[in-house]
């Protein structure tokens, strides 16, 4: 009798473990990264200069693991199933720099914060005000930028307000559009160099 129950017990344990694995897989979160755009065709032929991008400020309520969506005028929700693979601020800066490198091929982008011995000709600071999905069915990027010369004097400021339509709260599509908007912002910032310099 013991010999009959032992295989049944082992089978029951194996099925339970398999069910637990399937359940765990089904509820595992999805992780996302922003991606740079293909912008080489829009590169600008400007004189060479050194540029530091930073500081880049991101609101604390956006720089969290769960992807934030604005689901009402005063309501923000964070997804447990859809998360950033690394801190949003870090990923945003990396992606923006990758876009600017394509658009400004003659320029040297240096890491911020920089050493005084490697002081840039220009410093571009960016304050992100809103970035992501909002409940009117769009993905937005709103930011302010300030350009300083090598003496710390402000020579330009700009308000950026970009949006693309995304009717449904589809997270892969939202992250794709957020990447697109970062590319658009990089183009707008680069174009200002061609006007100012």
Buried (B, 14 or more C-beta within 10 A) or exposed (E): EEEEEEEEEEEEEEEEEEEEEEEEEEEEEEEBEBBBBEBEEBBBEBEEBBBBBBBBBBBEEBBBBBBBBBEEEEEBBBBEEBBBEBEBBEBBBEBBBBBBBBBBEEBBBBEBEBEEEEEBBBBBBBBBBBBBBBEEEBBBBBBBBBBBEEEEEEEBEBEBEBBBEBEEBEBEBBBBBBBBBBBBBBBBBBEBBEEEB
